[in-house]
Amino acid sequence: MNNLPIGIFDSGVGGLTVYRALHDRLPNERFVYLGDTARVPYGTKSLVTVERYALENAAFLAAFGIKLLVVACNTASALALPQIRKQIGLDVVGVIGPGGRKAVEVIGCEKPRIGVIATEATVASNAYPERIYDACDKADILQAACPLFVPLAEEGWTDEPETYSIAKRYLEVFKDFRPQALVMGCTHYPILSNVIQQTVGESVKLIDSG
């Protein structure tokens, strides 16, 4: 019965994948979306910088009188969620916990092999393995940073030969690992899901944290 909007922020257009999922599930809700395209990408920046950007974004959206804040950016979720929750005074939802749990839910907990692709900062934080292990301590996890996926998604390069070439190079690391599921640990990556799926194979279940 609370008619206030839900706020969502991301480093750019990638968070629109989360907005779309929320709108589909909650069609009667109102949303305020902030895509920080002026400062994208976040994944190559320091913890201090990401925290500052995230807190500025959260304060900007809080000024709209939102009832809930969704941190759609995986890098901000990995590095800044505790500070946002501490300072914003609102309920705050990140994307890493839900993404990790979904991967386990989809393939089960009998020694699952789970790949994670994300920005450099998210991979370095080890946030996804921690959340996946919370859901299943038997999981075998392999991570890979795919930094160029963000600018490719921002530019709308979803079917170019260069995109396939970059995807092949980044995802080669999973060839011998043979993951059952691959977590797309950046909101920009689902924009490239067709390229990613074709590169890793149709048998691999792609997990979109949105």
C-alpha positions in Angstrom: 0.0 0.0 0.0 3.1 2.2 0.0 2.9 4.4 -3.1 6.4 5.7 -2.9 8.7 4.7 -5.8 11.6 2.1 -5.7 15.0 3.6 -6.5 17.5 1.8 -8.7 21.0 2.8 -9.7 23.8 1.4 -11.8 27.0 2.6 -13.4 25.2 2.9 -16.8 22.6 1.2 -18.9 23.3 -2.3 -17.6 21.0 -1.8 -14.6 18.1 -1.5 -17.0 18.2 -5.3 -17.1 17.4 -5.3 -13.4 14.7 -2.6 -13.8 13.1 -4.8 -16.5 13.0 -7.8 -14.2 11.6 -5.8 -11.4 8.9 -4.2 -13.6 7.9 -7.6 -14.9 7.5 -8.9 -11.4 6.1 -5.8 -9.8 4.0 -4.1 -12.6 2.1 -1.8 -10.3 5.2 -0.2 -8.7 6.8 3.1 -9.7 10.6 3.3 -10.2 13.2 6.0 -10.4 16.3 4.8 -12.3 19.8 6.4 -12.2 22.4 5.3 -14.7 25.7 7.0 -14.0 26.9 7.0 -17.6 29.2 10.0 -16.8 31.4 7.8 -14.7 31.0 4.4 -16.2 32.7 1.9 -15.7 33.0 1.3 -12.0 34.7 -2.0 -12.2 38.2 -0.6 -12.8 38.0 2.0 -10.0 39.2 1.8 -6.4 37.1 0.8 -3.4 37.2 4.4 -2.1 36.0 5.8 -5.4 33.2 3.2 -5.9 32.0 3.8 -2.3 31.9 7.6 -3.0 30.0 7.2 -6.2 27.6 4.7 -4.7 26.8 6.9 -1.7 26.3 10.0 -4.0 23.9 7.9 -6.2 22.0 6.6 -3.1 21.6 10.1 -1.7 20.4 11.4 -5.0 17.7 8.8 -5.3 16.8 9.1 -1.6 15.8 12.7 -2.3 13.0 11.4 -4.5 11.3 9.9 -1.4 11.9 6.3 -2.4 10.8 3.4 -0.1 13.5 1.0 -1.2 16.9 1.2 -2.9 18.1 -1.5 -5.3 21.8 -1.4 -6.0 21.8 -2.9 -9.5 25.5 -2.4 -10.0 27.4 -5.6 -9.0 30.6 -3.6 -8.3 28.8 -1.3 -6.0 27.0 -4.2 -4.4 30.4 -5.9 -3.8 32.3 -2.9 -2.5 29.8 -0.4 -1.0 26.7 -2.1 0.2 27.6 -2.0 3.9 28.3 1.8 3.8 25.1 2.5 1.8 23.0 0.6 4.3 24.8 2.4 7.2 24.3 5.9 5.8 21.1 5.9 3.7 18.5 5.0 6.3 16.4 2.9 3.9 16.0 -0.8 3.0 18.7 -1.6 0.5 18.9 -4.6 -1.8 22.0 -5.7 -3.7 22.4 -8.2 -6.6 25.2 -10.4 -5.6 23.4 -12.5 -2.9 20.4 -13.2 -5.1 22.7 -14.0 -8.1 24.8 -16.5 -6.0 21.7 -18.2 -4.5 20.0 -18.5 -7.9 23.0 -20.3 -9.4 22.9 -22.9 -6.7 19.1 -23.1 -6.9 19.2 -23.8 -10.7 21.8 -26.6 -10.6 21.6 -28.0 -7.1 24.2 -28.5 -4.4 25.7 -31.8 -5.4 29.2 -30.5 -6.1 28.1 -27.8 -8.5 30.6 -26.2 -10.9 29.8 -22.5 -11.1 31.6 -19.9 -13.2 31.5 -16.2 -12.4 32.2 -13.5 -14.9 32.4 -9.9 -13.6 34.3 -6.7 -13.5 37.9 -6.7 -12.2 36.8 -5.0 -8.9 34.0 -7.5 -8.3 36.3 -10.5 -9.0 38.9 -9.1 -6.7 36.4 -8.6 -3.9 35.6 -12.3 -3.9 32.0 -11.4 -3.1 30.4 -13.9 -5.4 32.3 -17.0 -4.1 31.4 -16.0 -0.6 27.7 -15.7 -1.3 27.7 -18.9 -3.4 29.5 -20.8 -0.6 26.9 -19.5 1.9 24.3 -21.3 -0.3 26.4 -24.4 -1.0 29.8 -25.1 0.6 30.4 -27.9 -1.9 30.5 -25.6 -4.9 33.5 -25.5 -7.2 33.9 -21.9 -8.4 36.0 -20.3 -11.1 36.0 -16.5 -11.7 37.1 -14.4 -14.7 37.1 -10.7 -15.2 35.6 -9.4 -18.5 36.2 -5.6 -18.4 35.6 -4.9 -22.1 32.1 -6.4 -21.9 30.9 -3.1 -20.2 31.9 -0.7 -23.0 30.7 -3.2 -25.6 27.2 -3.3 -23.9 27.2 0.5 -23.5 27.9 0.9 -27.2 25.3 -1.7 -28.2 27.8 -4.0 -29.8 25.8 -7.1 -29.2 26.5 -9.1 -32.4 29.7 -7.7 -33.9 32.6 -10.0 -34.8 34.8 -8.1 -32.4 32.5 -8.9 -29.6 32.6 -12.6 -30.3 36.4 -12.5 -30.5 36.7 -10.8 -27.1 34.2 -13.2 -25.6 36.1 -16.2 -26.9 39.3 -14.8 -25.3 37.8 -14.0 -22.0 35.7 -17.2 -21.7 38.5 -19.6 -22.9 39.4 -20.1 -19.2 36.1 -22.0 -18.7 36.7 -24.6 -21.4 38.4 -27.2 -19.2 36.4 -26.2 -16.1 33.1 -27.0 -17.9 30.7 -25.0 -15.6 27.1 -26.1 -15.2 26.1 -22.5 -14.6 27.7 -19.2 -15.4 26.8 -16.2 -13.3 26.8 -12.9 -15.3 28.1 -10.9 -12.4 27.6 -7.5 -14.0 24.3 -5.9 -15.0 25.7 -5.1 -18.4 26.5 -8.7 -19.3 23.0 -9.9 -20.0 22.9 -7.4 -22.9 25.6 -9.7 -24.4 23.9 -12.9 -23.3 23.5 -14.3 -26.8 27.3 -13.9 -27.4 28.1 -15.4 -24.0 25.8 -18.4 -24.5 27.2 -19.2 -27.9 30.7 -19.0 -26.6 30.3 -21.2 -23.5 27.8 -23.6 -25.1 24.1 -24.1 -24.8 24.4 -26.6 -22.0 25.6 -23.9 -19.6 22.9 -22.2 -17.7 23.4 -18.4 -17.6 22.4 -16.7 -14.4 21.1 -13.1 -14.6 21.0 -11.6 -11.1 18.2 -9.3 -12.3 
